Amino acid sequence: MTTEIFVNKKAPYVCTPLTGKTKVEILEQLDKILPQKPDLIEWRADFLTDLADVELVLGLVQEIKGKTDIPLLFTIRAEHEGGEKITLTEEDKVSLISEVCKQTDVDFVDYETSNEDKYVKTLRDISKENNKQLILSYHNFKVTPDNDEIIERARQAEAYGADIAKFAVMPNSKEDVLRLLEVTKTIDDMLEVPVVTMSMGDLGGLSRIVGWAYGSIITFGVGVELSAPGQIPVKKLREAIQLTQELVPSWE
């Protein structure tokens, strides 16, 4: 089970991003994040200025892992799904993620299901061969797609062999947030793999706090800098989650 990585912890697992542009900035952020004790750290490597420097990237992954036992997620978010603009081609990007799987102690890697089929399958094979968990994700910074589309994308992620299926979408109304929570429960019941969902922006903050009650196993909180709109500081996020779990223990 994926959740076995989080020893003696229960969902939702709080993930905090690293978004530095240089090695110095990333390590400085890490030093500030570690005292907050997140359950998972995501290195958003698309923020790194020298992303094309493979040895720098591999070395930095190992340096981060050398400083903490907290599981590490490596992500190069696609520009078309809200990531930073990078100089790497998609083939270069897949090659780099593959090397991270092969040569480092990273725990998770993330890749979007909207990318070409051949690249998704390549990373599924390489991550599995190297005992890395693969999060197959979908992000929409404009709207919350209709339920059927979200469900179909969830089925696609599982069919590809995802260890976790992730969905981050933008609400344009409170109804969108509530609908996302409802479809999260549908997907969690339907899939054999764990699910992560969130509504972004200020409207979506509720989903980051109560998503666990609908089956979402990871929530993202700010350690130093936002990696997506609507993220809540780790301390406040944990307090809000704990309060909801104490008030409605039957949901746990």
Residue, then its C-alpha position, 0 to 999 in steps of 0.5 A: m500500500t502507498t500509505e505504508i510510506f507514511v509510518n505511524k501516520k494517518a491520512p490526510y498527509v500534509c505535503t509542502p512544496l519546495t519552489g526555489k529557483t537555485k540550489v541555495e534557495i531550495l536548501e534554504q526553503l528546506d531548512k524552514i520547512l523541516p521544523q513544520k514537520p510535513d508528511l511529504i515534501e514536493w520538490r517542484a523542480d520546474f522552478l529550478t533555473d538550471l533544470a537542464d543540469v542533470e547532475l545538479v538535479l540528481g545531486l540535489v535530490q540526494e542532498i534533500k534526502g540526506k537531510t530528512d526521512i520525510p518522503l520526497l515527491f519529485t515533480i516537473r509540472a507541465e506548463h500547460e497544467g500550471g507549471e513554470k516555463i522550462t527549456l527542456t523538451e518533453e523527451d528531455k523531461v521524461s529522461l530526467i524523471s527517469e534518471v531521478c527514478k534510477q539514480t536517487d532515493v526519491d519516493f514519488v514522482d509525478y507526471e500528467t496523464s494529459n501527456e503523450d501515451k508513450y511517455v506516461k507508459t515509459l515512466r510507469d515502467i521505469s518507476k516500477e522497475n526502481n520501486k518509486q511510487l508514480i502519481l499520475s495527475y491532472h490540473n485545470f487552472k480554469v474550471t472544474p470539469d464535469n463529473d463524467e470527465i473527472i471520472e474518466r480521467a480517474r479511470q485513465a490514471e488507474a489504467y496506466g498503472a498509477d500508484i496514486a491518482k491526483f486531480a487539482v481543479m479551479p472552482n468558479s462557484k461554491e457549487d464546484v467545490l462541493r461537486l469536487l468533494e462528491v466526485t472525490k467520494t465516487i472516484d475513491d469508491m471506484l478505484e483500487v488506488p488512492v486518490v488526491t483531489m483539491s479545489m484551488g484558489d480561495l474558494g477551494g480552501l474548504s476542500r483542502i481541509v475536509g477532502w480527507a472525509y471524502g477519500s483524498i489522502i494528501t493535502f497541500g499546505v504552504g511551508v514557505e511559498l505557494s506552488a498553487p493558488g489557495q494553499i493554506p499554511v501548514k500549521k493552520l491547515r493541520e489545526a483545521i483538519q484536526l478540529t474537523q476530525e475531533l468534531v466528526p470522528s465518525w468520518e475517520 
